Amino acid sequence: MNPGDIISQRRMPGGECLVVEVWDDWEAYRKQLNEEVPGAGDPVWAKHDFPVLRVLHPSEGLIIDPGYYYETMEEAINHAKRMTMK
């Protein structure tokens, strides 16, 4: 997933999101977090949660979540097709 991609949120409330930023590395995320919020310390996300995405969600607004909550639109469409074929 890359900035500018439209992706599907796999958790509630679901929906399509715009990828704004992607962090593949805990240290890079920590550095940027502390630049944006001086003294923030360590991120709430563990190293196994990466990649972490900043996305624009239609109802949640601008949020930061682990990448495992999202899938590409192609994956979402294929999943929906499998669910409707049952």
Order of alpha helices (4+ residues) and beta strands (2+ residues): beta-beta-alpha-beta-beta-beta-alpha
